[in-house]
């Protein structure tokens, strides 16, 4: 039975990873400061894990968290471009400082076999080339993107300096169960769905032509576990994780209208600073190195998300999904 540390394990993605590890019978430790994560996300298996409430920006917490852990899945962050613009120092602390502490603690522990960390497709910025390929020149346009890019650079530095194996997964737009639409840091899929289930009009910033590569959280969980156990390539790899296809925000609203059997028009507001225009992943590297294959369709993930909402979120929805 292997031992796993999941940082940010009470958050949206982290808690889905923790659940999978528990189901598979592994020893799991979670560290989370609960700034954006919620204990409710891990309550169903809290007795099957070790939970540490703490902030990795504190090196003492990082040392305690990594002790005797073979594998580390690093998800801890404040995943928000707007937050990073308003609070660049705090954003840097929560991502860069915390990551350096984690890596250094892992080196000192002598137990860590490999780390997989969450980074972001935001690193590509508004580079017009599509699809996004890992060898493209980064063009971060927000403090969030810059901080995530620094995590990648530190991964390479720690492998070069200390032989610490670290794989960086550049997530595209992740959605799925446990993503709280009430959170100011939530993704557009959950926010749109929450509003449309109540018969409300979702808000689009810009004209709706902005496009994204939406990837289901189950695929993210799979990619993390594949990255932990795949053959080491001899480099601290950066790997895109998406579906390899994109849709516009206008098309996303239309897709929800189709699934929910409603006809709700979006509201349009001015574009937000720091938002990128178009994003789609080239996932050929993930396919080659990890054996990664995304779920069958975007609609598959959206239907599963709707079912989860109906069972877990507020019961005042005016619209019932036909799934």
ROSEZA-123089 format. One record per residue: x, z, y of N, C-alpha, C, O in turn. Coordinates in steps of 0.1 Angstrom, whole numbers, plus 2048, in hexadecimal, padded with zeros to 3 digits. Example, Ala and Ser with C-alpha at 12.3 -4.5 7.8 and 13.67 -1.06 7.14 Angstrom:
# residues 2
88484E7C787B84E7D388484E7DF88E8557DF
8808477EA8898477F588184F80088685080B
END
This chain:
# residues 323
8098007F480080080080980080C81180980F
8087F68158107F482180A7FD82C7FE80082C
81380083580E80884180E7FF84D8187F8850
8048008558027F88617FE80086D7F680986C
8057FD8788018038857FA7F888D7FF7EC88E
7EE7FB8927E77F189B7E67F88A87DF8028AA
7ED7F28B27EC7F78C07DF7F18C67DC7E58C3
7D97F88CF7CC7F48D47C27F28C97B97EA8CA
7C37FA8BF7BA7F98B37AC7FD8B57A47FB8AC
7A88038C079A8068C37947FB8CC7887FC8D0
79C7F18CF7967E68D878F7DC8CF78D7DD8C3
78B7D18D67837C68D078B7C08C47867C18B9
7967BA8C779E7B38BC7A47BD8B37A37BC8A6
7AA7C88B87B17D28B07A87D88A67AC7DA89B
79C7DC8AA7937E28A078F7D989578C7DE88A
78E7CC89878B7C388D7967C28837947C1877
7A27C28887AE7C28807AF7CF8777B17CF86B
7AC7DB87E7AC7E78777A27E786B7A57EC860
7967E386E78C7E28647907DA85878E7DE84C
7967CF85A79B7C684F7A67CE8477A67CD83B
7AF7D484E7BA7DB8477B47E783E7B97E9833
7AB7EE8447A47F983C79D7F483079F7FA825
7967E983278F7E38267987DF81B7957E080F
7A47DA81F7AE7D68167B67E28107BF7DF807
7B37EE8147BA7FA80E7C77FE8147CE80580D
7CB7F98207D87FD8257D780A82D7CD80F831
7E381082F7E581B8377E68168467EE80E849
7DD81C84E7DB81685C7DC8228667D682C865
7E581F8707E582887C7E18208887E6815889
7DA8268917D582089D7DA8288A97D98348A9
7E08218B37E38288BF7DB8208CA7DC8148CB
7D48288D37CC8228DD7CA82C8E87C78388E5
7CB8288F57C98328FF7BA8329047B683A90C
7B282A8FD7A38299007A082590E795828913
7A981E9157A681992279C80E92279380E92A
79D8069187937FB91678D7FC9077837F6905
7958028FE7908038F178680E8F07848178F9
77E80E8E57748188E377481E8D57768178CB
77382B8D47738328C776882C8BE76982B8B2
75C8288C47518238BD7558178B474F8148AA
75F80F8B97648048B176A8078A476A7FE89B
76F8138A377681789676F82388F774828885
76482789475D83388F75983188075A83B878
75682587C75282386E75D82586475A828858
76982586877582785F77F83186578B831861
77A83A86E78384387578A84D86B79585186D
78385086078885985679285384D799859845
79384684E79D83E8457A983A84C7B2834846
7AB83E8597B783A8617BC8478687B6851868
7C884586D7CE84F8767CC84A8847D183F887
7C785288D7C584E89B7CD8568A57CD8628A4
7D484F8AD7DC8558B87D78518C57D78458C8
7D285A8CD7CE8578DB7DA8588E47DF8638E6
7DE84D8E97EA84D8F17ED8408F77E88368F3
7F68409017FA834908808830905811838906
80A82490081781F8FC82181E90882D81C906
81C81E91482581F92082D82C92083782D928
82983591883084291683984090983383E8FE
84684090B84E83D8FF84D8478F484E8448E8
84A8538F784785E8ED83C85A8E483C85C8D8
8318558EA8258508E38298448DA8258448CE
83183B8DF8368308D783E8348CB83C82F8C0
84783E8CD84F8438C28468498B78498478AB
83D8518BB8348578B182C84D8AA82984E89E
8278438B181E8398AB8258308A081F82D896
83282D8A283982489983F82B88D843825884
83F83888E84684088384183C87583583E872
84A83886D84883485E83E82985D838827852
83C82186783381586683B809862845805869
83780185883E7F585383A7E985C8437E185F
82D7E885F8297DC8678217E187381A7EB873
8237DA87E81D7DD88B8157D189081B7C6891
8097D38938007C98997FD7CD8A77F57D68A9
8037C78B18037CC8BF7F87C48C77FA7B98CB
7ED7CB8C97E27C68D07DF7CD8DE7D77C88E6
7E67D88E07E37E08EC7E67D88F97F17D28FB
7DC7D89027DD7D190F7D17D49177C77D9912
7D17D09247C57CF92C7C27C092D7C87BA936
7BA7BA9257B97AC9247B07A592F7A57A092C
7B57A693B7AD7A19467B579B9517BE7A2957
7B378E9547BA78895F7B578F96D7BE792975
7A879196F7A479797C7AB7A597E7AF7A8989
7AB7AD9737B17BA9747C07B99787C57C1980
7C77B09727D57AE9757D87AA9837E27AE989
7CF7A29897D079E9977CE7AA9A07D57AB9AA
7C47B299D7C17BE9A57CC7C99A37CE7D19AC
7D17CA9977DA7D59937E67D098B7E87D3980
7EF7C89927FA7C298B8047CC98580A7CA97B
8067D898C80F7E298780A7E897A8117EA970
7FD7EC97A7F77F296F7F67E89637F97EB957
7F47DB9667F37D195C8017CF9558027CE949
80B7D095D8197CE95881C7DA94F8237D9945
8187E695481B7F294C8147F293F81A7F6934
8087ED93E8007EE9328047E39288017E491C
80B7D992D80F7CE92481F7CE9228247CF917
8267CC92D8357CB92C83B7D89288437D991F
8397E393083F7F092D83B7F59208447F9918
82F7F491C82A7F990F8307F19048347F78FA
8327E49068387DB8FB8477DF8F984B7E08EE
84E7E090485C7E390385E7F18FC8667F38F3
8567FB9008568088F98538068EA85A80C8E2
8497FE8E78467FD8D98517F68D18557FB8C6
8577EC8D68627E58D086E7EE8CE8747EF8C3
8717F58D887D7FF8D887A80A8CD88380D8C6
86E80F8CD86B8198C386C8148B587081B8AC
8678078B38688018A68768008A2879802896
87F7FC8AB88D7FA8A78938088A389A809899
8908128AB8958208A888F82589B89682D894
88382289787D82788B88482287F885829875
88981687F88F81087388680D86888B80985D
87980E86A86F80C85F8687FF8608627F9857
8687F986C85F7EE86F8647E18698707DD86C
85C7DA8618607CD85B85D7C28648657B8865
8527C286B84E7B88748437BC87E83B7C587B
8437B688A8397B98948327AB8978397A1898
8257AC89881D7A089D8177A58AA8107AF8AA
81979E8B58137A28C180A7978C780C78B8C5
7FF79C8CE7F67938D57FB78F8E27FE7988EB
7FD7828E480077D8F27F57748F67EA7758F0
7F776B8FF7EB7649047EE7559087F975290C
7E474D9067E573F90A7E573E9197E773391F
7E27499207E374992F7F17459337F374193F
7FB74792B80974392E80A73493281373193A
80172C92D80271D9307FD71A93E801710944
7F57239447F07219517E87149527E171094A
7EA70D95E7E37019607EB6F495D7E86E9962
7F56F59557FC6EA9507F26E094A7EA6E3941
7F16D49507E66CB94C7E76C593E7DD6BF939
7F36C79377F46C192A7EB6C89207EB6D491F
7E46C09187DB6C590E7DE6BD9017E06B1901
7DD6C48F57DB6D28F37E86DA8F77F36D48F8
7E66E78F87F26EF8FB7FB6F18EF7F76F58E4
8086EE8F18126F08E781C6FA8EA81F6FC8F6
8207018E082970D8E383670A8EA83B7138F1
83B6FE8EA8476FB8F08456F68FF84F6F2905
8396F69048366F391283C6FD91B83D709917
8406F992784570293183A70B93583070693A
83C71893483172293982F72094883871E950
82372294C81F72295A81572D95D80A729961
81973995C80F74495E80A74496C812743976
7FD74696E7F774697B7F075497F7E9755989
7F275E9767ED76B9797F77759747FF77296B
7F67829797FF78C9747FD78F96580679295E
7F078D9617ED78F9527F678594A7FC789940
7F577894E7FC76E94780B77194781276F93D
81077595381F77895482378394B82E783945
81B78D94A81E79994281E79593382779992B
81478D92F81378992182078091D825781912
82477892783077092583C77892384577591B
83D78392B84878C92A84979391C853795917
83D79591683D79B9098447918FF84B7958F6
84178490184877A8F885777B8FA85F77A8F0
85B77B90686A77B90987078890387C7878FE
86A79390486F79F8FF87079E8EF8797A48E9
8667988E98667968DB87378E8D787A7928CD
8767848DE88277C8DB88F7848DD8987838D5
88F78C8E889A7948EB89D79F8E18A87A18DD
8927A58DC8937AF8D28977AA8C489E7B08BC
89379D8C18987978B58A77948B68AF7968AD
8AB78E8C18B978A8C48C27978C48CD7968BF
8BD7A18CA8C57AD8CC8C57B78C18CF7BE8BE
8B97B88BA8B87C38B08B37BE8A28B07C6899
8B17B18A18AC7AB89489E7B089189A7B1886
8967B389B8887B889A87F7AB89987E7A48A2
8797A988D87079E88B86379F89285C7A9890
86079689C8547978A484E7898A585577F8A8
8427878A183A77B8A383077D8AE8297878AE
8307738B88277748C381C76A8C181E75E8C0
80F76E8C18047668BF7FD7638CC7F876D8D2
7FD7578D17F77548DE7E87518DB7E47468D6
7E075B8DE7D175A8DC7CB7518E77CF7518F2
7C27498E27BA7428EC7AD74B8EE7AF7578EF
7A17468F079674E8F478F7548E878774D8E1
7917618E678C7678DA77E76D8DD77C7728E7
77676C8D37687728D37647778C676A7748BC
75B7808C67567858B97507938BB7507998C5
74C7998AF7477A78AF7507B18B575C7B08B4
74A7BB8BC7517C68C27577C38D075E7CB8D6
7547B78D57587B38E274C7B78EC7427B28EB
74F7C18F47447C88FC7417BF90874A7BE911
7357BA9097327B29157317BA9227317B492D
72F7C792072E7CF92C73C7D293373D7D693E
7467D092B7547D29307587C793A7557BC938
75E7CC9467627C294F76E7B994A7717AF950
7737BC93E77E7B59397797AC92D7827A6926
76C7AB92B7677A491F76879592176A79092D
76778D91676877F91775B77891A75177E919
75C76C91E75076492374676391873A76391B
74A76190B74075F90173776B90072B76A8FF
73C7778FF7347838FE72C78690B72078A90A
73178391672A78492371E77B92371377F926
72076E92071676492070B7689166FF768919
70F76C90A70576F8FF6FD77B9036F177B901
7037859086FC79190C6F178E9166E6793915
6F47869206EA78292A6DF7799256D477C927
6E377091D6D97669186D076C90E6C476890C
6D57769066CC77E8FD6C17859056B6788900
6C47899116BA79091A6B27869226AA78A92B
6B47799206AD76F9286B376E9366AC76893F
6BF7729386C57719466CE7659466D376093C
6D17609526DA7559546E87599556EC76295D
6F175394D6FF75794D70675195A70274695E
71075795E71775396A72474B96672C75095E
72573F96C73173796A739736977733733981
74673997674E73898275472A98375C72697A
75072298D75371498E74770C98A73C71098A
74A6FF98773F6F698473C6F59757336ED971
7436FD96C7406FD95E7476F39567466F394A
7506EB95C7586E19557646E894F76B6E2946
7686F49537736FB94E7716FC93E7666FF93A
77B6F993777A6F992878470392278E707927
77F70891678771390F78771090077E7098FB
7917158FA7927148EB78E7228E679572C8E7
7817238E177C7308DD77F7328CE77B72A8C6
78573D8CB7897408BD78274D8B97827578C0
77C74D8AD7757598A777F7648A378A76189E
77B7708A678477B8A378877C895793781892
78077888B78477887D79177087B799773873
79176588279D75C8817A97638877B5761882
7A776A8927B37728987B877C88E7C477E88C
7AF7838877B378D87D7BB7878727C678B86F
7B677C86D7BD7748637CB7708677D5771860
7CC76B8737D97668797E377187A7EF76F877
7DF77D87E7E878887F7ED78C8727F978F871
7E578D8687EA79185B7F37868557FC78984E
7F077A8577F876F85280677085981076E853
80677386681377386E81B77F86982877E869
81578A86581D79586082479285282F797850
81E78A84A82278883D82977A83A82E77882F
82877184382E76484183D76484084376E844
84375A83B85175983A857759848853751850
86276184A868762857870755859877750851
86E74F86587474286888274386E88973986F
88674F87189375187789375188689D75188D
88675088C88475089A87975989D87075C895
87975F8AA86D7678AE86375D8B38627598BF
85A7588AA85174D8AD8467518B684175C8B6
8427478BE8367488C682C73D8C18307328BF
8207428BD8177398B68097398BC8037448BE
80372E8BF7F672D8C47EB7318B97ED72D8AE
7E17388BD7D673B8B47C97388BC7C573F8C5
7C372D8B87B67288BD7AF7208B27B27218A7
7A57198B779E7108AD7A47028AE7A26FA8A4
7AB6FF8B87B06F18BA7A56E78BF7A76DB8BE
79B6ED8C57916E58CC78B6ED8D778C6FA8D7
7856E78E17806EE8ED7736E98F176F6DE8EE
76B6F18F875F6ED8FE75E6F390C7656FD910
7566EC9157556F192374B6FD9237446FF919
74C70492E74271092F73470B93072B71192B
7326FF9367246F99367206F69277146F9924
7296F191F7256EE9117236FB90A71B6FC900
72A70690D72871390671A71890971471D900
71671791570871B9186FE7129116F471890B
7007069106F76FD9086F77018F96ED7008F3
7037048F47047088E66FC7158E36F47168D9
6FD71F8EC6F572B8EB6E67288EC6DE72D8E5
6E271F8F66D471B8F76CF7158EA6C47188E6
6D770D8E36D37078D76D27118CC6C87118C4
6DB71B8CA6DB7258C06CF72E8C26C87328B9
6CD7328CF6C373C8D26B57368D46AB73D8D5
6B57298D46A87228D66A27258E36967298E4
6AA7258EE6A57288FC6AA71C9056B1713900
6A771D9116AB71391B6AE71B9286A671B931
6BA7219296BE7299346CA72293C6D471E936
6C87209496D27199516DB7239566D772F95A
6E87209576F272995C6F172A96C6EC721972
6F77359716F973697F70873298271073597A
70A72C98E71872899171D73099D7167319A7
72973599C73073B9A873E7359A974272D9A1
7447399B47527339B775C7379AC75B7419A5
76572E9AB7707309A177873D9A47797419B0
77D74399A78574F99C79474C99C798743995
79B7549A47A97539A57AF7569977AB760991
7B974F9927C07529867BA74C97A7C074C96F
7AD74697A7A774096F7AD73296D7AF72B977
7B172F9617B672195E7AA71895B79F71C958
7AD70B95D7A370095C79F6FD94E7936FD94A
7A96F99467A66F49397B06FA92F7BC6FC932
7AC6FC9237B47029197B06FE90B7A46FF907
7B96F99037B76F58F57C46F78EE7CE6F28F3
7C36FC8E27D06FF8DA7D46F48D17CB6EE8CA
7E16F18D17E66EA8C57EA6F48BB7F36FC8BD
7E36F48B07E56FF8A57ED6FA89A7ED70088F
7F46EF89B7FC6E98908076F388C80A6F3880
80D6FA89581770489281270F88A818714880
80671488E7FF71F8867FC71A8787FD72186E
7F870E8777F470886A80170786180170A855
80C70386781870186081F70E85B82370F850
82071786582872386281F72E85B824735852
81373086080A73A85B8017368507FC73E848
7FE72984F7F37248467E672784C7DC728845
7E572885A7D972C8617CF7208617D3714863
7C372485F7B871A8607AC7218667A772B861
7A771C87279B72387878F72287078D719868
78572A87377872A86D77171C86F775715878
76771A86776170C86675C70687375E6FA875
75670E87C75170888874F71389374F71F88F
74F70F89F74C7198AA73E71F8A873D72B8AA
7357178A472771C8A272672789871F730899
72F72588D72F73088373373D88972C747886
73D73E89174174A8977367508A173475C8A1
7307478A972674B8B271A7518AB71475B8AF
71674B8A070B75089870E75E893705767893
71A76088E71E76D88971E77789471A783892
7227738A072377C8AB7147808AF71278C8B2
70B7778AF6FD7798B36F77838A96F078D8AD
6FA78289C6F578B8926FA7998946F37A3893
70779A89870D7A789B7067AD8A77037B98A7
7047A58B16FD7AA8BD6EF7B08BA6EB7BB8BF
6E87A98B26DA7AD8AF6DA7BA8A76D17C28A9
6E57BD8A06E67C98986EC7D58A06E97E089D
6F47D28AA6FC7DC8B06FA7DF8BF6FD7EA8C4
6F67D58C66F57D68D56E77DA8D96DF7DD8D0
6E57DB8E66D87E08EB6CC7D88E56CD7CC8E2
6C27DF8E36B67D98DC6AC7D38E66A07D08E2
6B07D28F36A67CD8FD6A67BE8FF6A17B9909
6AD7B78F66AE7A98F76A07A28F76987A68EF
69E7999006927929006927868F76877818F3
69D7818F369F7758EB6A47798DD6AD7818DC
69E7748D36A27778C56A976A8C06A37608C0
6B576C8BB6BC7608B66B775C8A96B37648A0
6B774F8A76B374989A6BF7468926C573B894
6C474F88A6D074D8836CE74B8746D774986C
END
